[in-house]
């Protein structure tokens, strides 16, 4: 699938039921996604497959993913957002 198609699909999937989750995902897509490695771009699909409630808990640092790769990726996204503000 061409990169532009993949990105459009991801952007659509960033539309979630919780505003806080929408903000984190959309901000990441707009500001950081294009500069990420292919591995991280593909890992984004795993993140998008998670339930909104779990994403909310992770993005507010109330809990962490059990999967270490996903845990590192969530931390990476949050660190990017914090350093940009």
Phi and psi restraints in degrees (value plus and minus 20) as a CYANA .aco file:
   2 UNK   PHI     -79.6   -39.6
   2 UNK   PSI     130.8   170.8
   3 UNK   PHI     -75.9   -35.9
   3 UNK   PSI     -60.2   -20.2
   4 UNK   PHI     -84.7   -44.7
   4 UNK   PSI     -56.9   -16.9
   5 UNK   PHI     -87.2   -47.2
   5 UNK   PSI     -61.9   -21.9
   6 UNK   PHI     -82.5   -42.5
   6 UNK   PSI     -64.5   -24.5
   7 UNK   PHI     -83.9   -43.9
   7 UNK   PSI     -62.2   -22.2
   8 UNK   PHI     -81.7   -41.7
   8 UNK   PSI     -61.2   -21.2
   9 UNK   PHI     -83.7   -43.7
   9 UNK   PSI     -63.8   -23.8
  10 UNK   PHI     -82.5   -42.5
  10 UNK   PSI     -62.2   -22.2
  11 UNK   PHI     -80.5   -40.5
  11 UNK   PSI     -60.7   -20.7
  12 UNK   PHI     -83.6   -43.6
  12 UNK   PSI     -61.7   -21.7
  13 UNK   PHI     -91.6   -51.6
  13 UNK   PSI     -35.7     4.3
  14 UNK   PHI     -92.9   -52.9
  14 UNK   PSI     -34.1     5.9
  15 UNK   PHI     -95.8   -55.8
  15 UNK   PSI      88.5   128.5
  16 UNK   PHI    -140.2  -100.2
  16 UNK   PSI    -198.3  -158.3
  17 UNK   PHI    -108.3   -68.3
  17 UNK   PSI     -33.7     6.3
  18 UNK   PHI    -134.5   -94.5
  18 UNK   PSI     106.1   146.1
  19 UNK   PHI     -76.2   -36.2
  19 UNK   PSI     -63.4   -23.4
  20 UNK   PHI     -80.0   -40.0
  20 UNK   PSI     -59.2   -19.2
  21 UNK   PHI     -90.4   -50.4
  21 UNK   PSI     -63.3   -23.3
  22 UNK   PHI     -75.0   -35.0
  22 UNK   PSI     -66.1   -26.1
  23 UNK   PHI     -80.9   -40.9
  23 UNK   PSI     -66.0   -26.0
  24 UNK   PHI     -85.5   -45.5
  24 UNK   PSI     -69.5   -29.5
  25 UNK   PHI     -84.1   -44.1
  25 UNK   PSI     -65.8   -25.8
  26 UNK   PHI     -88.4   -48.4
  26 UNK   PSI     -58.8   -18.8
  27 UNK   PHI     -81.5   -41.5
  27 UNK   PSI     -64.8   -24.8
  28 UNK   PHI     -80.6   -40.6
  28 UNK   PSI     -65.8   -25.8
  29 UNK   PHI     -80.9   -40.9
  29 UNK   PSI     -64.4   -24.4
  30 UNK   PHI     -92.2   -52.2
  30 UNK   PSI     -59.0   -19.0
  31 UNK   PHI    -121.1   -81.1
  31 UNK   PSI     -47.9    -7.9
  32 UNK   PHI    -146.7  -106.7
  32 UNK   PSI     -45.0    -5.0
  33 UNK   PHI     -75.1   -35.1
  33 UNK   PSI     -66.5   -26.5
  34 UNK   PHI     -82.9   -42.9
  34 UNK   PSI     -46.6    -6.6
  35 UNK   PHI    -108.6   -68.6
  35 UNK   PSI     -26.9    13.1
  36 UNK   PHI     -96.0   -56.0
  36 UNK   PSI     138.8   178.8
  37 UNK   PHI     -86.7   -46.7
  37 UNK   PSI     141.9   181.9
  38 UNK   PHI     -81.1   -41.1
  38 UNK   PSI     -57.1   -17.1
  39 UNK   PHI     -80.7   -40.7
  39 UNK   PSI     -66.7   -26.7
  40 UNK   PHI     -88.0   -48.0
  40 UNK   PSI     -57.3   -17.3
  41 UNK   PHI     -82.1   -42.1
  41 UNK   PSI     -59.2   -19.2
  42 UNK   PHI     -92.8   -52.8
  42 UNK   PSI     -53.3   -13.3
  43 UNK   PHI     -85.7   -45.7
  43 UNK   PSI     -44.7    -4.7
  44 UNK   PHI     -78.2   -38.2
  44 UNK   PSI     -53.9   -13.9
  45 UNK   PHI     -81.8   -41.8
  45 UNK   PSI     -59.3   -19.3
  46 UNK   PHI     -84.2   -44.2
  46 UNK   PSI     -59.6   -19.6
  47 UNK   PHI     -84.0   -44.0
  47 UNK   PSI     -64.6   -24.6
  48 UNK   PHI     -85.9   -45.9
  48 UNK   PSI     -40.5    -0.5
  49 UNK   PHI     -98.1   -58.1
  49 UNK   PSI     -28.0    12.0
  50 UNK   PHI    -101.6   -61.6
  50 UNK   PSI     138.3   178.3
  51 UNK   PHI     -91.3   -51.3
  51 UNK   PSI     127.0   167.0
  52 UNK   PHI     -76.0   -36.0
  52 UNK   PSI     -62.1   -22.1
  53 UNK   PHI     -81.3   -41.3
  53 UNK   PSI     -60.2   -20.2
  54 UNK   PHI     -87.1   -47.1
  54 UNK   PSI     -64.7   -24.7
  55 UNK   PHI     -79.0   -39.0
  55 UNK   PSI     -62.8   -22.8
  56 UNK   PHI     -78.2   -38.2
  56 UNK   PSI     -67.3   -27.3
  57 UNK   PHI     -80.6   -40.6
  57 UNK   PSI     -62.2   -22.2
  58 UNK   PHI     -89.1   -49.1
  58 UNK   PSI     -65.1   -25.1
  59 UNK   PHI     -90.3   -50.3
  59 UNK   PSI     -41.9    -1.9
  60 UNK   PHI    -118.0   -78.0
  60 UNK   PSI     -15.4    24.6
  61 UNK   PHI      41.3    81.3
  61 UNK   PSI       9.5    49.5
  62 UNK   PHI    -102.5   -62.5
  62 UNK   PSI     -43.8    -3.8
  63 UNK   PHI    -174.5  -134.5
  63 UNK   PSI     157.9   197.9
  64 UNK   PHI    -153.8  -113.8
  64 UNK   PSI     133.0   173.0
  65 UNK   PHI     -81.9   -41.9
  65 UNK   PSI     126.8   166.8
  66 UNK   PHI     -91.2   -51.2
  66 UNK   PSI     -57.6   -17.6
  67 UNK   PHI     -88.8   -48.8
  67 UNK   PSI     102.9   142.9
  68 UNK   PHI     -83.7   -43.7
  68 UNK   PSI     -58.4   -18.4
  69 UNK   PHI     -85.6   -45.6
  69 UNK   PSI     -63.0   -23.0
  70 UNK   PHI     -88.3   -48.3
  70 UNK   PSI     -57.4   -17.4
  71 UNK   PHI     -80.2   -40.2
  71 UNK   PSI     -67.0   -27.0
  72 UNK   PHI     -82.4   -42.4
  72 UNK   PSI     -58.5   -18.5
  73 UNK   PHI     -87.8   -47.8
  73 UNK   PSI     -64.0   -24.0
  74 UNK   PHI     -80.6   -40.6
  74 UNK   PSI     -64.8   -24.8
  75 UNK   PHI     -81.7   -41.7
  75 UNK   PSI     -60.6   -20.6
  76 UNK   PHI     -79.1   -39.1
  76 UNK   PSI     -67.5   -27.5
  77 UNK   PHI     -81.7   -41.7
  77 UNK   PSI     -65.8   -25.8
  78 UNK   PHI     -85.6   -45.6
  78 UNK   PSI     -58.2   -18.2
  79 UNK   PHI     -86.0   -46.0
  79 UNK   PSI     -62.4   -22.4
  80 UNK   PHI     -77.3   -37.3
  80 UNK   PSI     -67.6   -27.6
  81 UNK   PHI     -83.2   -43.2
  81 UNK   PSI     -61.9   -21.9
  82 UNK   PHI     -88.1   -48.1
  82 UNK   PSI     -59.4   -19.4
  83 UNK   PHI     -92.3   -52.3
  83 UNK   PSI     -41.7    -1.7
  84 UNK   PHI    -103.9   -63.9
  84 UNK   PSI     -34.1     5.9
